[in-house]
Amino acid sequence: MSNEKWVQDLWEKIDKKLSRVSVSAREKLPYTTDEKGEYDNKTGKAVTWWTNGFWSGMMWLMYDGTKKDTYRITAERGEQLLDEALKQVEGLHHDVGFMWHLSAGANYRLTGNRESLVRNFYAANVLAGRYNLKGGYIRAWNGSGQKGFAIIDCMMNIPLLYWASETFGDERFKSIAMAHADKTMKYHVREDGSVNHIVNYDPQTGEVVENLGGQGYAPDSSWSRGQAWGLYGFTLSYIHTKEERYLQTAKKIANYFIAAVCDDWLPKCDFRAPAEPVIYDTSAGLIAASGLLELAKVVPEYEQKMYYNAALNLIKAITERFADWSEDTDAIITHGTEAYNRGMHKTMIYSDYYLVEAVNKLMGFNTFLW
Ligand code: GLY
């Protein structure tokens, strides 16, 4: 356990803010905050929104670290509110991984709740059903022109499939996850460790049609959150499979990420965008930080410090400059960016989720939800 005072202080500040918000936002599935700093609510029509599991997941991380009931109650409520999404089947997409694995999956892991097991198993089947057998990839989204779309983000959804195999002793889910990971390794990850966001495959043959810029600046640029999804996602594929190729890929992306951000440890939204305007994406840094802490646990001893220290640098730099500890607002981390061309410098539930996950690790709780 890291006893460093700044980690303790950070955890206490997080706990102070979130214990209040866990009550005030209990009937919500928050994504971002309004001009007054109050959380919005993605229930109702928006219930299939991809980020709707992070709220419960963050509450479970806090519960596991503090054992305060307020967090457990809100986590369970968030999972119930998400049930509405199970009925909107046409609206479901590959992010069922984020949505249920961090809510129902976390509940099952921490409490053994049977209903949560069922929910997470349904979600795993939805994700497995999106695998294109001819193309060899998991389809990301549902648009008619998007049959061939696979995106780097999906590397964070496939842990749901590893979980299903491990929990039910059924290798099929893991086979799908690995087939997708192998194809992603080949066509998304570039020689220098940067990654493509969207690869459009021919859905009949699996051949690459084109790379698309997606949420980054351009097709050949380097969307920082995509780098972070890849870094953490391949680390998780290694943890679940122990296949060396996934570890090497995670390290390659991590080394690229560290080199791109180490000037001031404040990630730009795209590492290869023009110098102006300066657009940050704090979420990329916090996802990467939590991924680096996980990576540091599985690399050989002499490599651990580099990844661990990089994670500390990211968390310190981001929280020193972009954390809001005010008692009048709901979210903590500012300056997250949805995409290079939209949603600049806002609060986003997953920025806070990955901050809490990383600090939970630094505190030595190591609550593993993936
Ligand atoms: N998975 C969508 C995003 O990172 O914005």
Residues whose N, C-alpha, C, O or C-beta is under 5 A from the ligand:
A	BS01	LIG	D153 E338
